[in-house]
Amino acid sequence: MQKLNNLSENLTLFVVDNNNVLSGTVTDGDIRRGLLSGRTLQDHVSTIMHKEFRRLEKNSYTLEAIENLRSANIMLVPLLDEEKRLLKIINLKEQRTMLPLNAIIMAGGKGLRLKPLTDSVPKPLLMVGEKTIIEHTIDRLSYFGIENIEIAVGYLGHKIEEHIGNGASRNLNIRYIYEKDPLGTIGAVKATGTDHHATILLMNSDLLTDINLEDFFKTFTEKNADMAVASIPYKQEIPYAVLEVNNGEVTALKEKPTYTYYSNAGIYLIKKELLELIPENTFYNTTDLMEQVIATGRKLISYPILGYWLDIGKPDDFLKAQEDIKHLNLKN
């Protein structure tokens, strides 16, 4: 009862035995009903606890199971290992889901276009609102339940590690990949130490976006893709009639058409097995990998971002980010 009284919300306790195996759950209502039925404060908690409870098991849960819990308004969910030992309590009020992804954030650039701001501060540590750019990204990853994160660093990388740390304060596992020489936008990923999941989420560190990572991953899975690239739709309106011509002959006429083009947003999902295509210690860009995926007959898909996205590359972008963040909620 004292433990429940110390909670400000989520008034549920989880009961474990001496081996940390989860035995049941207890709420203040369970105690009240127990007392009304003749139980006393000296009775063992097992006499009133719920032994049948909803749970997730680390290596076998599905995204659909999490959606069902949310639909049933069950916001506190225990995560168990294979021996039914309690690993953590998932609070679905604070995070959306638990995506089975490893994340790598590419943060090795010098940010030359943002000088002098980046003379002594790496671009990922520039403040946008009350957080650094990279912290906005890390918190969004955490919101979607991505716990294992690697940050590929180069220029002033030690400052990023000093500021972000190992992730323990955020209940995350964060480690760092140091580039001795620039290896392009994906070359450093070859040195990844992540082995928790079969799919990697790769993101540039200078992005501000509310991309729905759950929908991104679902689309990637449903289409059985080997690699997915998030894209930004751009519409181009032509103010004149456009002729379609074949060998000088007009075959069609379109009056003031609008064309949609898709640009690379710097966010990717990659099957881990594709890392074998990346050469060792070689400058290699993500576009090189995309071309290899296509050339080898693997499946590359595009996922359009229909919400907010900003690449903070130039001073004007940085100023825009300062204004936009006042009106953005990057945790939904």
N, C-alpha and C positions, 0 to 999 in steps of 0.2 A: 504494500500500500504506500509506503514511503517512496519507493522507486516510481510508482505511478504519479504520486503527488509532485515529484520533481520534474515531470515532463510537462512541457508547455503545450504540446500537441501530439498527435499520433499516439494516443493513450493505449498502447499495446506493448506487452512484455513477451519475450521469447524465453522459454525454459530449456536449458541444456543440462546434460548430465556431466559427470566428471571428465568425460572424453570429448566434450563439446558437441555431442550428438544432440540434435534438436528433438525435444520430447513433446512440446506443446506450446500453446499461447495462452496468455492471461490478460484480461481487461478488467477495469473497475466493475463493469457489469457482472463479470463472472464471480468476482468476490462478493458483490451484493447478493446475487442469487444463491451463492453458497451459504452465506450467513442466514438468509431467509429459510433455507432448507434444513438448517440445524448444524451446519458446519461451525467450527470455532476458529479463532485466530491461531490456535495451536495446531490445527490440522495441516498436513503436508499439502504443498501447492498442487501436487498431482491429483488431489481429490476434486479440484475445481477446474483445472486447465483443460483446454480443448486439445484433444490428441489428433483430431482430423483437421488439417489446415492446408491451405494452398501454399505451394512451394515451387521453386525452380531448381533444377539440378544443373550444375555447371556446364556439362558437356552435352546435354540433351534437350535443353529448352528451345522453344521456337519463338519467333516474333509474334506468331498468332496467339501463343499462350500468354504473352505479355499483354497483347491487345485485349484478350478476354478478361484478364485480371482488371485492367483499367475500366473496361465496360461494366464489370461487376462492382466497381468502386472500391476495389481492394488496392490500397495505395502502398501498404507495407508488405513486402514479400521477402521471405528468407531464401537465400541462395545457398544450396548445399553441395558438398562434394559427393563422390561415389559412396562414401561411408556414412552419408547422412549427417556429416559434421557441418556446423554452421560456418560459412565463409564470410558472409556479410548480409546486412539487411538493405534491400533495395527500396528506396523511397520514390515511388512513381509520381509524387508531386514535384520532386526536384529533378528527375531525369525522365526523358521520354521513353526510352527503351534500353536494350543492351545489344548493340550490334556486334556480331562476331567478326570484328575487324582489328587489325593492327594499323596504326596510323604513323605516317612519316611526314614531318613538316620540313620542307626545304628552306633553310634559313642561312645559307652561306654567302649570299650576295653582298656587295659593297654599298649598294644604294647610292650610286654616283649621281643620279639625277636629283636626289634630295639633299645634296651638299648645299650649305655647310651643316645641316642638321645631323648628318651621318658622319661628320668628321671624327667624333669620339663616341658616338652611340650607334650600334648596329640598327638598321631599319626596323627589324621586328620589335625593338624595345622603344620605339617612338610612341608617345602617349596619344591615344585617341579616346577622348573623354576621360574616364577614370581608370582605364586600363591600357596596357601596352597592346600593340597590334596583335602580337602573338598570343597574348593571354585571352583576347576575344576568341581566337581560334581554338585554343586549348579548352576553354570553358564550353564551347559549343560541342567539341568532341565528347567531353565529359557528359553533357546533357543527353547525348545519344548513347551513353553507356560504353564508350570506347575508353578502355583503361590503360592499354599498353601503347605508349607513344615514344617515338624516336624523333629527335631533332637533328638534322644534318646541318652543321655549322662550319663556318670558315672565318670570315672577317669578324674580328672581335667576338669570336664564339664563346670565349671564357666569360664575357659579361652576360651573355644569354644564360649560360649554365648557372652563374652566380645568382642571377635574378629569379630564374624559374625553379632551379633545384631539381630534386629527384621526383617531385610530384606527390610526396607523402602527405603534404598539407591539403591536397585536393583528392586524396584517396586514389591516386593514379600512379602508374609506374612509368617514369620518364628517364630515358637514357640519351646519350649524345653520340653522334657520329662526326668525328672531326675530319675535315678535308684538308690534307696537306697542300694539295694543288686543286684549283677549280676543276670540277668534274662534270660540269653541265647541270642540267635541271633534273637528271635522274641517275647520273653516274655513281653518286655516293650511296645510292640505295643498294648497290651490290654488297655493301658491307653491313647490311641490316642484321641485327641479332634477334629479330622478332621471330618466334616460332609458335605463337599461341593459336593463330588462325590461318586459314588457307587463302585469305584475301587481304590485300593491303590497300589502305586508303592513303593516297599521296596528295599533299596540298602544298601550294606555295605559301610562304609565311607572310606575304604582304597583302593578303586579301581580307576584305570585310564583306561577309555574306551571311544571309539567312537560309542558305541552301538546306533543303530537307534531306538530310543524310539517310534517313530511314527509307524514304521513297527512292532515293538514288540507289541504295543497296538492293531494294526489292526489284527495281527495274533491271538491274544488272543480273540478279539471280533468275528472274522470270524469263529473261531473254537468253539465258545460258551463254552469256558473253565471256570472253577471255579478258577483255579490257573495256572500260567505259571512260569516256571523257565528258566532263560537264561542259556545257557550251552556253554562250550568251547569244540570244537571237537579236539580230539587227535588221530592221526593216528599212529598205531604200525605196523611196517613192520617185518614180520617173515622171516629170511634169509634161512629158510629150508622148505622143503615140509611138509605140515601138513596133518596128517591122521585123518579122522573122523571115530571113532570106536564105535561100539555098541555091548556090550557083547563079546568083544574080536574080533569081525569081522570088518574088514575094509570096510566101506560103501562108502567112497569117498576119493579122494586125491586132495589137493590143493597145487599147486607149488608156494612157496614163497608168500603167501597171505598178504594182508594189511587189518587190522581191524581198524575200527573207533569207539572210545569210547567217551562218552560225560560226562564232569565234571561240577559240580555246579559252576556257575559264581558269585553267591551272589547277583543276581538281580531278583526280583520277581514281578509279578502282581497278586493281590489277590482280589477277591470279598469281599467287606467289611463285608458281612454276615458271612464269615468264621472266623471272629474274635471271634465269640461265642465259637469256639472250643478251644480257648487258655485259659488255667486255670488262675485264678487270683493269682498274686504275687507268681508265681512259675517259677523255672528255666525251660525254654522251648525253644527248638531250631526250626529253620525253617524246618529242616528235620523231626522233630516230627509232624509238621503240614502237611507236604507232605504225610507222612505215614497215617495220619488220613483222609486226602482227598481221598487217594486211598482206604482205608479200608471202608469208608462210601459211596463208589460208585460215588463220585464226579469226575469231569474231571480235570486231571492234564496234562499239555502239556509241552514239551521242545521246547525252541526257540534257535537255534544255533547262536552264535555271530561269524560272518564271518570276522569282522574287527579287530580292536585293543582291547586288554584287558590285564590288568596287575594287579595282586593282590600284593600290596606293603606290604609284610609281613616280609621279611628278608632284611638284609643289601644289599645283591646283587640285590634284587628287587628295592630297593630305588635308588641305583646307576644306574640301568638300566632306571628307570623312568626319572632321570635327563638327560640322553642322549636322550631317546625317545621323550621327550616333545619338544625338539628342532625341531623335524620334524613332529609333530602332529598338526592337526587342529581339535580341539574337538568341533568346532561349525559348523559342516556341516553334 
